């Protein structure tokens, strides 16, 4: 049993310092978990922490999927000699689409999400009913169990102050059989710690620097709780069009040393970051100051496909300079406090051998296909993605300007997030959310076509729960009606009709990669601008020449000996003719 007081934790009566690192099971392939977790253990950590993304497990109302992946990951942690911490949300932030909340749900409940609204709570309860058995049977004390603690919500004090909501979640975890300690995690600000904590539930803090200050803030609120940094941000995430973030290994190691010296338990965020495969990346929104109503300077900032995070284990799972620096800090701590740096078993940890890497080469694209849109929906207004049952992907919206209209300006309203506009079949503009468009005009009878793409739902701040698509198109002041909307999901992609045909914009293109043996590789589309890449029907994610990321990591489990299909959808003006494979990443 895990117990605690102001001095620290005890496991089955003996003192324990929790030395944890975050690894998200949904950001690497299951075949890679053993190596990732063995490396975590080899760094000297004794625990691994993961979030659970609700929207991955309930992609449509009541349709639950892939729940056993959580259990399988926790079982692998046990094999690798690691205790575990589970953070099941329902909201997780994590630079993950919509902070883990299902888009179909937030479209319905809107601003009632993350409150004690009965409709929102009913959906959470239904999810917890099916998810939590994965955790309950793997709690510490049960055979093969490793789960030491379970989190309630995520940084709730940075969002709201509905104490009934947090109390309902804590009660729901208990009623479904969670017996290990519950905890909350919040920024070390007084109002966040005040609203984000729950009476009788352990409180922890999240920070990247100034451990002494953050632990002092925690102590002011919770003199009876041990110091625990639930997210020690040793790196940071990237967004498309922004800089690549790195943090000096020495500086990061110094903060870790100070956390341990202050008596703290710690969870490295991240130990291994991984990849935002498919359309799972979230987005940020630089909101205006809290007392301002001016939203014009609040750009939308979609998160990159890579979630390398400049973590001690890079996206491929290889140890970096930060790994060595952290391992030294932990080894020094363990030498000084052998009674605190305890482990689940006594095996000497070993760094796994790296997976093989493919040589540089080129794959020519030689087949093309029209986009396999789903059946058209007719509506007086352009239906939102969520109204079409689409979480992500593309929608082709078409209508015609009423006859006898003169040439007048067109305005696209509420675009989420990017669109190419065609007038009478010819490209007229590329539109982006939050970016002032070039003026476009159209006259009576003009065929309007907008191919709208979602780039990820905001995962932090007031815009969580946003919807995708567009809210309207106006011709001068007059709304256009009579819309036809055709959805195109991307993961999985409906089967297209391939032909050797001729390249043209906005087509799917594919080629074959012949391999003797699989290996890790990094893909680029040298002639591409912005689009999506699939490997054997698995959607790797978005690419974008804005960077900072220039290569897409393709993990070896997605490849096989013999022929492999590489498919791309380029949304820029040129159709690429080739895909390049590189032996190392370029994250900018
Ligand atoms: C917060 C959240 C995490 C993550 C980090 C930034 O601490 O709790 O989920 O979003 O910020 O990476």
Boltz pocket constraint, residues with backbone or C-beta under 6 A from the ligand:
constraints:
  - pocket:
      binder: B
      contacts: [[A, 92], [A, 93], [A, 94], [A, 95], [A, 154], [A, 155], [A, 206], [A, 231], [A, 236], [A, 237]]
      max_distance: 6.0
